[in-house]
């Protein structure tokens, strides 16, 4: 029941109780007066009447006080004594003005006693049995005893006896409870409205039809208008047209009983036409009977945070200098394009390389070169005309992915537009730089589609090399005769991708020994590419290609798979194996998940696999930290490789979940001739020991180096002194 219902019901109930009390008491008082006046009433009848009068007084819930016009209290019931906090018998025969009560209005102002105990219609002629129209009012009774204030709805009227005597009957209906309820509701409503109006976010009340009942200033300001202009409108009509259906569906879902609230990230349209992003939280309020009543909703402006997220996402997928797509976005887009059915002749890849750009960079500096690259990016965008995705892969190399029903024709038109756009030289720093570009095009057919993104890029790269060889500033289209494995950068990447898939990445193992005992404690697994034409390739010949081409994780998974297989085969030795992992292989959880899965699948003790994290290229963000913590939690030890060559070694040991360090061979090589190398090796060893780290020194080639490092506290050693990296079979016990 609302506040209005309470305020209406309380007077009606009090009035009804008063009517009953007046009728009964009036009859009894008149009868008592009649019997006394006639002299016919016996003492027994008088006593009986007094008992009945006392019963009526005691039965009422409201206070009743009978007094003379002069104010002398003739009778009162126990209810009246309780609300006045006085003993009933103590006040009989005293005056109403002597009651130990202070009377106040609802506003706290004093009220005279006569205003309460005088009849509200003092000059009216009251006939026997008649009940005049009541005129009650509410006062506060503040007992001088210190008891809590009681709020009373009072009414006084005359009661006439047959002998002509007049007495006054005052009713005291206790309305403290309803008044406190009304006050509490009033306070709650005031607090809600105050909070709603002063809330820093938008707040609205909405009915079941999703019409706005109330709107605070923050929401109106968010939409660029005033609250009054929004009341009565359908809230969904203020939304972006594309968001209205989802919003209405959620409203109907909650109204039908499926949940009591919903949250949406949605757009609203300001009155000036601007679109803003918000988060809408709406909760349905139901009546005591469970029927839907209205919605209370909060609307938070998320435009800025969403823009920041979009900017971060854009930066992660775009070249910071030119704003074109970067290598990652290009590869994702090309992969998605090739996965579509029927892509033959509908997708083409263009590789663009600037002619003699290095000479411009070397002669005029990188700022001038950057301006040339920005100009070229603008030419590529204009030539594409929305028919392709332009990307910068690095340096002066660009790629365009064309998707068109006739991709070959569209690629030729784009290439022509590029050559035309580059006819005008770039003007910068009061100089003119002529710019030309060579372009290779590969139109996807069934065979190229099977080769995947790297194969298509390699084909376009081969056409580019043909264009450069034919005089530059030209466009060439790929045909199978141009396919020379490894001739281009993308060709090498495609080759490496196939090598990983076909198991051509093999491991050689170099022993790591205890410097005190000389016993082999473990091995470092070193990746090799068993190339069919070039023989065994060391990591320096393919790691950069893998990292630049996004194959780092795939390569890491292949290396770990080989290492775990080795551990499973050599389980009886108990020796461990360490594998190298770079920061760019971590952060997305894929490599870590593969490590855990392979260890579990081959039932290999996780403590037998160590991860060597290269220090020199570490860029440790929260995601990389999470991967390292996951490895540590799984029991896989993490070592810092190349220790001492990167940023503060202390920060690594303090902040990362690492269990050991490996001294970089550049320090080992200087022992014992280089005093600086000796001091660094001694200091880093002491630091690691103080933090109870496993310590390994690599690059040991002489017994003297091993002895010095052992004296500095380094526990384990690795290098040609103890053995060269060998293939798997050579490490079998």
SVG drawing of the C-alpha trace seen along z (x, -y; Angstrom):
<svg xmlns="http://www.w3.org/2000/svg" viewBox="-38 -28 131 74">
<polyline fill="none" stroke="black" stroke-width="0.4" points="0.0,0.0 1.3,-3.4 1.6,-6.6 -1.7,-7.9 -3.5,-4.7 -2.2,-5.0 -3.1,-8.6 -6.7,-7.9 -7.3,-4.7 -6.0,-6.1 -8.7,-8.8 -11.5,-6.5 -10.5,-3.9 -10.2,-6.4 -13.6,-8.0 -15.3,-4.6 -13.9,-3.7 -14.9,-7.1 -18.5,-6.7 -18.9,-3.3 -17.3,-4.7 -19.5,-7.8 -22.7,-5.8 -22.0,-3.3 -20.6,-5.8 -23.4,-8.3 -26.0,-5.7 -24.4,-4.6 -23.7,-8.1 -27.3,-9.2 -28.8,-6.2 -26.6,-6.7 -27.8,-10.3 -31.4,-9.4 -31.4,-6.8 -29.7,-9.1 -32.1,-12.0 -35.2,-9.9 -34.0,-8.4 -35.3,-5.0 -32.0,-3.5 -30.9,-1.3 -27.3,-0.9 -27.2,2.4 -28.3,1.1 -25.8,-1.8 -23.0,0.7 -24.1,2.8 -24.1,-0.2 -20.6,-1.2 -19.3,2.2 -20.7,2.1 -19.3,-1.3 -15.9,-0.1 -16.2,2.9 -16.9,0.6 -14.0,-1.6 -11.6,1.3 -12.7,2.9 -11.7,0.0 -8.3,-0.2 -8.4,-3.9 -8.1,-6.2 -11.3,-7.6 -11.3,-10.4 -14.5,-11.7 -14.2,-15.1 -16.3,-18.1 -16.4,-21.4 -14.2,-22.7 -11.6,-20.1 -11.9,-17.7 -11.3,-14.1 -14.3,-12.0 -13.2,-8.7 -10.6,-7.4 -9.8,-4.0 -6.5,-2.1 -5.7,-2.8 -5.8,-6.5 -3.6,-6.1 -1.0,-4.1 -0.7,-6.7 -0.4,-9.5 2.1,-7.3 0.2,-7.9 -1.4,-5.6 -5.2,-5.6 -6.3,-6.0 -3.7,-8.7 -5.4,-11.2 -9.0,-10.6 -10.4,-13.8 -7.5,-15.9 -7.6,-18.5 -6.7,-17.8 -4.3,-20.7 -2.5,-18.8 -1.7,-15.8 2.1,-15.3 2.1,-15.7 3.5,-18.4 1.3,-18.8 2.9,-19.7 1.9,-20.0 3.3,-17.9 5.7,-20.8 6.8,-20.8 4.9,-23.9 3.2,-23.9 -0.5,-23.2 -2.8,-24.7 -4.6,-22.1 -7.9,-23.9 -7.6,-23.3 -7.5,-19.6 -10.1,-19.0 -12.7,-21.6 -15.4,-20.4 -14.7,-21.1 -18.4,-22.3 -18.8,-24.1 -21.9,-26.0 -23.8,-23.2 -27.0,-21.9 -26.5,-18.2 -29.6,-16.0 -29.6,-12.7 -27.9,-9.9 -26.8,-12.2 -23.2,-12.2 -22.1,-15.5 -19.7,-15.7 -16.2,-15.0 -13.4,-17.4 -10.3,-15.5 -6.8,-16.7 -3.4,-15.1 -1.2,-16.2 1.9,-14.8 1.8,-13.8 5.2,-14.1 5.2,-12.5 7.2,-14.4 8.3,-10.9 10.6,-10.7 8.6,-8.0 8.5,-8.2 6.2,-10.7 2.8,-9.3 0.9,-10.8 -2.8,-11.0 -5.7,-11.9 -8.0,-13.7 -11.7,-14.7 -13.8,-16.2 -17.6,-16.4 -20.3,-17.2 -22.3,-14.4 -25.6,-15.6 -27.5,-13.9 -31.3,-14.1 -30.7,-16.2 -29.2,-18.9 -25.6,-18.2 -23.0,-18.3 -19.8,-16.3 -17.1,-16.2 -15.9,-13.0 -12.4,-13.1 -11.1,-10.3 -7.4,-9.7 -6.7,-7.5 -3.1,-6.4 -1.8,-6.9 1.9,-6.7 2.4,-3.5 0.7,-4.7 2.3,-8.1 5.8,-6.6 5.1,-4.4 4.1,-7.4 7.1,-9.3 9.4,-6.4 7.8,-6.1 8.1,-9.9 11.8,-9.8 12.5,-6.8 10.8,-8.6 12.7,-11.8 16.0,-10.0 15.3,-8.1 14.4,-11.2 17.4,-13.1 19.7,-10.2 18.1,-9.9 18.3,-13.6 21.9,-14.0 23.2,-10.7 26.1,-11.2 24.7,-8.6 21.4,-8.5 18.4,-7.2 14.9,-6.7 11.6,-5.1 9.8,-3.3 6.3,-1.8 5.4,1.7 4.9,0.2 8.5,-1.0 7.3,-4.7 9.4,-7.1 7.7,-8.1 10.5,-10.1 13.9,-11.1 16.9,-12.6 19.0,-15.5 22.0,-13.3 20.1,-11.2 18.5,-14.2 21.9,-15.9 23.4,-12.7 20.8,-13.1 21.2,-16.8 17.8,-17.8 15.7,-18.5 13.9,-15.9 10.4,-17.3 11.0,-16.7 11.5,-13.0 8.7,-12.1 6.0,-10.1 8.2,-8.9 8.9,-5.3 12.5,-4.7 13.3,-2.5 12.5,-5.2 15.5,-7.1 17.8,-4.2 19.8,-3.7 17.5,-1.9 19.8,1.1 19.5,1.6 15.7,1.3 14.7,4.8 17.1,6.3 16.1,3.8 12.4,4.6 13.0,8.3 14.7,8.0 11.9,6.0 9.3,8.6 11.5,11.4 11.6,9.9 7.8,9.0 7.0,12.6 8.8,13.8 12.2,14.8 14.4,13.1 14.0,9.8 16.6,7.6 18.8,7.2 21.9,5.4 22.6,4.2 25.5,2.3 23.6,0.2 23.5,-3.1 21.3,-6.2 20.7,-9.0 21.2,-12.5 18.9,-15.3 21.7,-16.7 22.0,-13.3 25.2,-12.2 25.4,-8.6 26.6,-7.7 27.4,-4.3 25.9,-3.3 25.4,-0.4 21.7,0.0 20.9,1.8 17.1,2.3 15.3,4.0 11.6,4.8 9.7,3.8 6.7,5.9 3.6,5.2 3.1,7.1 0.8,9.5 3.6,10.2 2.3,8.2 4.8,6.2 4.7,2.5 7.5,0.5 11.2,0.6 14.0,-1.2 16.9,-1.7 20.4,-3.1 22.2,-4.4 26.0,-4.8 27.7,-6.6 30.4,-4.2 31.3,-6.2 34.8,-7.1 35.8,-3.7 34.4,-2.1 36.4,-4.5 39.5,-3.7 38.9,0.0 38.3,-0.5 41.5,-2.6 43.5,0.1 42.1,2.7 42.8,0.5 46.4,0.0 46.9,3.7 45.8,4.4 47.2,1.3 50.5,-0.2 51.1,-3.2 52.8,-5.3 50.5,-4.9 47.3,-3.7 47.1,-0.7 46.5,2.8 49.5,4.5 50.8,8.0 48.6,9.7 45.3,8.2 46.5,8.9 47.1,12.5 43.8,12.9 41.9,11.3 43.6,13.3 43.0,16.5 39.3,15.7 39.1,14.8 40.7,18.2 38.3,20.1 35.3,19.0 33.9,21.4 34.4,20.6 37.3,18.1 39.0,19.0 39.3,15.8 37.5,13.9 40.5,13.2 43.8,11.7 46.9,10.6 49.1,7.7 52.6,7.2 54.0,3.6 57.6,2.7 59.0,-0.8 61.9,-1.2 65.1,-2.7 63.5,-3.6 66.6,-2.8 68.5,-5.4 66.0,-8.0 66.1,-7.0 70.0,-6.9 70.3,-10.3 67.6,-12.4 67.0,-10.5 64.1,-8.6 61.7,-11.6 61.7,-12.1 61.3,-8.4 58.4,-8.3 56.6,-11.1 57.1,-9.1 55.6,-6.0 52.6,-8.1 52.1,-9.5 52.3,-6.0 49.7,-4.8 47.3,-7.5 47.8,-6.5 47.1,-2.8 43.8,-3.7 42.7,-5.9 43.5,-3.2 41.7,-0.5 38.5,-2.4 37.0,0.0 37.8,3.1 40.6,4.3 42.4,4.2 45.7,2.3 48.4,3.3 52.0,2.4 54.2,5.3 57.2,3.2 59.8,1.1 58.6,0.2 56.6,3.5 52.9,3.3 50.2,5.8 46.7,5.4 44.1,8.2 41.5,7.8 38.0,9.4 35.9,8.8 33.8,11.0 36.6,10.4 39.6,10.1 42.2,10.2 40.6,7.2 40.2,5.3 43.8,5.9 45.0,4.6 42.8,1.5 44.2,0.9 47.8,1.4 47.2,-1.1 45.8,-3.6 48.9,-3.1 51.3,-3.8 49.2,-6.8 49.1,-8.2 52.8,-7.9 53.6,-9.9 53.6,-13.1 56.7,-13.3 56.4,-13.7 57.0,-17.2 58.5,-17.5 61.3,-19.5 61.4,-21.8 62.5,-18.8 60.8,-16.6 61.1,-12.9 60.1,-10.8 58.6,-7.5 58.0,-4.4 56.8,-1.0 57.0,2.5 53.9,4.7 53.4,8.4 49.9,9.9 48.7,13.4 45.1,14.3 44.0,17.2 43.2,20.4 42.4,23.9 46.1,24.8 47.1,21.5 44.1,21.9 45.5,25.2 48.9,23.5 47.2,21.2 47.9,17.6 51.7,18.0 51.6,19.8 49.5,17.0 51.8,14.3 54.9,16.3 53.3,16.4 52.7,12.6 56.2,12.1 57.6,14.1 55.7,11.9 57.1,8.8 60.7,10.1 60.0,10.6 58.7,7.0 61.8,5.7 64.1,7.8 62.2,6.5 63.0,2.9 61.0,1.8 58.0,-0.5 56.1,2.4 53.3,4.9 53.7,8.6 51.2,11.4 52.2,14.7 52.3,17.9 53.6,21.3 56.9,20.9 57.9,18.2 57.6,20.5 61.1,20.8 61.1,22.1 62.8,19.7 63.4,16.9 61.1,14.5 60.4,13.6 57.0,15.0 58.3,18.0 60.6,18.7 57.7,18.3 55.6,20.7 58.5,23.2 59.0,22.8 55.3,23.3 55.4,26.6 58.5,27.7 56.8,27.3 53.7,29.2 55.8,32.0 58.1,32.4 61.3,31.0 62.1,29.1 64.5,31.3 66.2,30.9 69.8,31.2 70.7,31.5 73.6,29.9 74.5,31.2 74.3,29.1 76.6,30.4 77.1,30.0 80.2,27.8 81.2,29.5 80.8,33.1 80.9,33.0 77.7,35.1 75.1,34.4 72.0,32.9 70.0,32.1 70.2,30.8 69.2,27.7 67.1,28.5 68.2,26.4 66.0,26.3 67.4,27.1 65.6,27.0 66.4,30.1 66.0,28.3 65.8,30.7 68.0,28.5 70.1,26.4 70.9,29.0 70.7,28.4 69.8,24.8 70.6,23.2 68.0,21.0 69.6,17.8 68.5,18.6 64.8,19.1 63.8,17.7 63.4,14.2 61.3,15.5 59.1,17.3 58.6,14.3 57.9,11.9 55.5,14.3 53.5,15.1 54.8,18.7 56.5,18.3 53.8,20.2 53.6,23.0 57.4,23.4 57.3,23.4 54.6,26.1 56.7,28.2 59.9,27.8 58.0,28.6 56.5,31.7 59.9,33.0 61.3,32.2 58.5,34.0 58.9,37.0 62.6,37.1 61.7,36.9 59.3,39.7 61.9,41.9 64.5,41.1 62.3,41.4 64.7,43.7 67.6,41.2 65.7,38.5 67.5,35.8 65.6,32.6 65.4,30.7 65.2,26.9 63.6,25.3 63.9,21.6 60.7,19.5 60.5,15.8 58.1,13.3 56.2,13.1 55.3,16.8 53.4,16.0 50.4,14.0 47.6,15.9 47.8,19.1 48.2,21.3 51.8,22.4 51.3,22.9 48.1,25.0 50.1,27.1 52.9,27.7 50.5,28.8 48.6,31.0 51.7,32.7 53.2,33.3 49.9,34.9 49.4,36.9 52.9,38.5 52.8,38.7 56.0,36.8 56.9,35.2 56.5,31.4 59.6,30.8 61.7,32.4 60.8,29.6 62.4,26.2 61.5,23.0 64.3,20.6 62.8,17.2 65.1,14.9 65.8,11.8 66.9,9.4 63.6,9.1 61.3,9.4 58.2,7.1 56.3,8.6 52.6,7.6 49.8,8.9 49.0,11.7 52.6,12.9 52.7,12.9 49.6,15.0 51.2,17.6 54.3,17.7 52.2,18.1 50.3,20.9 53.5,22.7 54.8,22.2 51.6,23.5 51.9,26.6 55.3,27.4 57.3,26.3 60.3,24.2 61.0,20.9 64.6,19.7 65.8,16.3 68.1,16.9 70.8,14.4 70.8,13.2 72.3,9.7 71.9,8.5 68.5,7.0 66.8,4.6 67.2,4.7 67.8,8.4 66.6,7.6 63.1,6.6 62.9,10.0 63.8,12.0 61.4,9.9 58.4,9.7 58.3,12.8 57.6,16.4 61.1,17.7 63.1,20.4 66.5,19.9 68.9,17.9 71.4,18.6 74.4,16.3 74.9,15.0 77.9,16.3 79.2,12.8 80.2,12.6 81.6,16.1 83.8,15.4 85.6,12.6 86.7,14.7 89.3,14.4 90.9,11.7 88.2,9.1 87.8,7.6 84.3,6.2 83.1,9.7 84.5,11.2 82.8,8.6 79.4,9.0 79.6,12.8 80.4,12.7 77.7,10.1 74.9,11.8 75.8,15.1 75.6,13.7 72.3,12.1 70.8,15.3 72.0,17.4 70.6,14.9 67.2,15.4 67.7,19.2 67.7,19.5 69.0,22.3 72.1,20.9 73.6,22.0 76.5,20.4 76.6,21.0 79.4,20.6 82.0,22.4 85.0,23.4 87.9,23.8 88.5,25.5 89.7,22.2 86.3,20.6 84.5,23.5 86.7,23.2 86.2,19.4 82.4,19.6 82.2,22.5 84.1,20.3 81.6,17.5 78.8,19.9 77.4,20.9 76.0,24.4 75.7,25.7 77.6,25.1 77.0,25.5 79.4,25.1 81.8,26.8 83.9,27.9 81.2,30.3 80.0,31.3 78.5,29.9 74.8,30.1 74.0,33.6 71.1,35.3 68.6,37.3 70.2,40.7 73.5,39.5 71.9,38.6 70.4,42.0 71.9,43.7"/>
</svg>
